[in-house]
Amino acid sequence: KAAVNLELEEIIQGCKNGNEKCQNSLVQLYATRLMALCMRYTHDRDLAKDALQETFINAFKYIHSYSGSGSIEGWLRRIAVNCSLKTIKTMYEIHTLEETAIDTNAFAEVPDVYSTMGKEDIMALLTRLPHSQYVIFNLNIIEGYNHGEIAEMLNITESTSRSTLCKARNRLVEILQNENFTEKLYAKVGT
């Protein structure tokens, strides 16, 4: 593992020096994972490719700002999320309603069904959310960004991010209940 870290450090240093082989190595190491991330936001292969290309352009442009204090993958993921959001902002308007307060009773009771769902089932369920709810749910729940970071990325208020997340959760529960998803899932797994 130490040899891998040393090799990665050499690749990063080579990228900082403008070494094309090192840049290609960095792309080969992370392109697949970053493409999957871009696809989650864009839902379109061509848009995801555009976002991925923009990710590496920005990564190489700003590689000198990478201090090494966090993982290079985390740094690249942040760039990929921002590039994906920029890409979809040009294609879709992210609709959110400004809200100043959240009714604490508005949070849905989240069923335990998520613990028995496969990754594909969860992702298919999420894609049925309205686009703005999907983006905020993905940023907060999947990527782990806090509402302040989301607000800054999307140019909205923190309360709008929170209320949109609440609406997304409520919508997911509604979808599960309306389609008897729980019964279908248990029938699928044979319990």
N, C-alpha and C positions, 0 to 999 in steps of 0.2 A: 504494500500500500504506500509506503514511503517513496518507492521508486515512481509510482504513478503520480504522487503529489509533486515530486521533483520534476517529472516530465511535464506535468500541467503548468508548473511554475515557469519552466523554460518556454513552453508554448505561449503563455501570457506575456512573458518578457519579449519574446520574438514578435508578438503582435504589437507591442508597444514600440518596437523598433521598426515596424512596417514590413516584417518578413512575411512574404506571401505564402511560403510553405506552412508557417505557423498559423497564419490566418485560415488556410485550408484545413489544417488539423483541428482548429477550434470549431469550425463549421461542421466537420465530420463528427466531432464528439457530441455536439449539442443540437444539430439541425432536426433530428427526428423528434426529440422531446419538445423542442420549441415549436415545431410544426403542429404537433398535437395540441399544444396550448393555444396557438393562433386559431386553429380550427374550432376550438370550444367557443371562441368569441365571434368569429366571422361566419361560421356555418357554411362556408363556401371555399372550396379548394383554391380557386384562383385568388380570392381575397386573402386567404391564409398565406399563400405563397408570397403575395405582395407584402404582407405584414412581416413575414419571416425575412424577406430580403431587406426590408427597412430596418429590421432588428439588427442584422449583422452590419449594415452600413453604419448605423448609429453606434454599435458596439465598437467597431474599429475606429470610428471618428473620436469617441470619448474614452477609449481604453486607458488613456493616461489618468483618468479620474478614478479608475478602479484601484483601490488601495490595498486589496488583498485581505482586508479585515473580515469580510464575509466570503461565502462561496462564490465562485465565478458563475456557477449555474444560477444561483439566486439573483445575481446582478443581471444576468442575461434574461432571466424570466421577467424581471421588472421591466426591462426594455421591451420585451416581446408583448407584455400586457399593454403597455402604453402605445406601442405601434399598432396593435390589434384594435385598441379603442379608437385611435386616430383613423384607422382604415374604415371602421364601421360607422364612425361619425359622419364620414363623407357619403356613406351609402344609406344609412338609416338615421332618422332623428331619434335620439334617446328621449323618450317622453317620460317625464316625472312631474308630479305635482308637488309644488312647494307646500309643506305642511310644517306648522310650528310646534305641534304637540302630537304625541302618539297616545292613543287610548290604550292603557295597559291591558284592558280586557279584550283588545282586538287581536291579541296573539292567539293563533290557532293551537289547539291541542295536537301535537305532532304524534301520529301513531308510531308504534314500535316497528312497523312494517319495514322501515328503512334498513334495519339491522339484518333483515333476511333477503333484501334485494341485491341483485348483482350489479356491478358497475354499469353494464349496458342498460339495464332496466332503469337505473337512476338517471343516467344521461338522457335516455329517451323521454323520461318524464320531464326533466328540466327543459328540454327543447320545446315543450308545449306551453311554457310560460310566455307571456308577452315579452318582447325583446328587452325592454328596459329592466323588467323584473329579473329576467334571465341574467343579464349582465351584472346587476348588483348582487344577486344571489351567488353567482360564480365568483365575483371578486371577494366577497366576504366569507362565504362558507367554504368554497373550494380552495381559493388562493390565500385566504387568511388576512386580507387587507382590512384595516379598521375603517370605521365610517368617516373619520377625518381624511384618511388617504383616498378613499373612494370619492368623497366630496371634491377633493382637489383634482383628481383625475378627470372627473366628469363635469366639473364646474357647476356643482349643485351644493346645497347645504347638507350638513350632517343629518339633520332631522329628515330631510327628503330621502337620504340614503336609508336611514332606519325604517321609515314608513314604507318605502318601496320593498325592502327586505321582508317586512311584516306582511305586506300584500302578497309577495311571492310565496311565502310559507302558507298563507291562507289559501292561495290558489292551488298549491300542490295538494293540500289536504282535501280541498274540494274535488280535484281531479280523482284522487284516490277513492273518495267516498262515492262519487257519481258513477264510477266505473266498476265498483266492487273489486277494486284492484287487489285488495287483501285476499279475498276469496280465490281469485284467479291465481295469485302467487302461491297460496298454500296448495291449491290443486296441482300447480306446476311442480312443486317440490315434494308432493305426496304426503303432506302432513294432515 
